[in-house]
Amino acid sequence: MSISIEDPAVFPTRESIEPKVWRSDAACRDTDPDLFFPVGQTGPAIEHIENAKAVCQTCVVRVECLEYALMTNQDAGIWGGLTEDDRRKIRRERRKANRAAQAAAQAQV
């Protein structure tokens, strides 16, 4: 499953990403949480990251997990199959898109 950061319509509502709604369906629920919080990004952490992402690839609530991490500013770990750096990039792109939309709206006034 590919997650598009360009299409905000693919992301669920804030209510649907509340943990109580999706966590019971998460593929990681029976996996050691340490797998999703590797120390660093080199050496053994690379294998942990890849293994965590592999679990996420099988998950039916991957989008909800990712959106939860983005909306609650989770800075550590693998969420929705993405690393901290991946999520920072999405946040930057969303802020840029929001600024552009606001500027366009202001120009129309």
C-alpha positions as CSV (number, residue, x, y, z in Angstrom):
1,M,0.0,0.0,0.0
2,S,1.4,3.3,-1.0
3,I,0.6,6.4,1.1
4,S,0.3,9.6,-0.9
5,I,1.3,12.7,1.0
6,E,-0.1,14.8,-1.9
7,D,-3.7,13.7,-1.6
8,P,-5.1,14.8,1.8
9,A,-8.3,12.9,1.0
10,V,-6.6,9.6,1.7
11,F,-6.1,10.5,5.3
12,P,-8.7,9.7,7.9
13,T,-10.4,12.2,10.2
14,R,-9.0,13.1,13.6
15,E,-11.7,11.0,15.3
16,S,-10.9,7.9,13.3
17,I,-7.2,8.0,14.2
18,E,-7.8,7.9,18.0
19,P,-5.7,5.0,19.2
20,K,-8.7,3.2,20.7
21,V,-10.3,2.9,17.2
22,W,-7.4,1.4,15.3
23,R,-4.8,0.0,17.7
24,S,-6.6,-3.3,18.2
25,D,-6.3,-4.0,14.5
26,A,-2.6,-3.0,14.3
27,A,-0.2,-5.6,12.9
28,C,2.4,-4.6,15.6
29,R,0.1,-5.2,18.6
30,D,1.8,-8.5,19.4
31,T,5.3,-7.4,18.4
32,D,8.1,-6.2,20.7
33,P,7.7,-2.4,20.8
34,D,11.5,-2.1,20.9
35,L,11.5,-3.1,17.2
36,F,9.7,0.1,16.3
37,F,12.1,2.3,18.4
38,P,15.6,1.6,17.1
39,V,18.5,3.4,18.6
40,G,20.1,5.4,15.8
41,Q,20.0,5.0,12.0
42,T,23.1,3.0,11.4
43,G,24.5,-0.5,12.2
44,P,22.0,-2.8,13.9
45,A,19.3,-0.1,13.8
46,I,19.1,-0.4,10.0
47,E,17.9,-4.0,10.4
48,H,15.4,-3.0,13.1
49,I,14.0,-0.3,10.9
50,E,13.6,-2.6,7.9
51,N,12.0,-5.3,10.1
52,A,9.6,-2.7,11.6
53,K,8.7,-1.4,8.1
54,A,8.0,-5.0,7.0
55,V,5.5,-5.4,9.8
56,C,3.9,-2.1,8.8
57,Q,3.6,-3.2,5.2
58,T,1.2,-6.0,6.3
59,C,-0.9,-3.7,8.5
60,V,-4.5,-2.8,7.7
61,V,-4.4,0.4,9.8
62,R,-1.1,1.8,8.5
63,V,-2.6,5.0,7.3
64,E,-4.4,5.7,10.6
65,C,-1.1,4.9,12.5
66,L,0.8,7.3,10.3
67,E,-1.8,10.1,10.6
68,Y,-1.9,9.6,14.4
69,A,1.9,10.0,14.5
70,L,1.7,13.1,12.4
71,M,-1.1,14.7,14.3
72,T,0.4,14.0,17.7
73,N,4.0,14.9,16.7
74,Q,5.5,11.5,17.4
75,D,9.2,12.3,16.9
76,A,10.6,8.8,17.7
77,G,10.1,5.4,16.2
78,I,8.5,3.9,13.1
79,W,4.9,4.8,12.7
80,G,2.8,3.8,9.7
81,G,5.9,2.4,8.1
82,L,7.8,5.7,8.1
83,T,10.8,6.9,10.1
84,E,11.2,10.1,12.0
85,D,12.9,11.7,8.9
86,D,10.1,10.6,6.6
87,R,7.5,12.1,8.9
88,R,9.4,15.4,9.2
89,K,9.4,15.6,5.4
90,I,5.6,15.1,5.3
91,R,5.1,17.8,8.0
92,R,7.3,20.2,6.0
93,E,5.4,19.5,2.8
94,R,2.0,19.9,4.5
95,R,3.0,23.2,6.1
96,K,4.2,24.4,2.7
97,A,1.0,23.3,1.0
98,N,-1.1,25.0,3.8
99,R,0.9,28.3,3.3
100,A,0.4,28.1,-0.4
101,A,-3.4,27.5,0.0
102,Q,-3.6,30.4,2.5
103,A,-1.7,32.7,0.1
104,A,-4.0,31.7,-2.7
105,A,-7.1,32.3,-0.6
106,Q,-5.7,35.8,0.4
107,A,-5.1,36.6,-3.2
108,Q,-8.7,35.9,-4.1
109,V,-10.0,38.3,-1.5
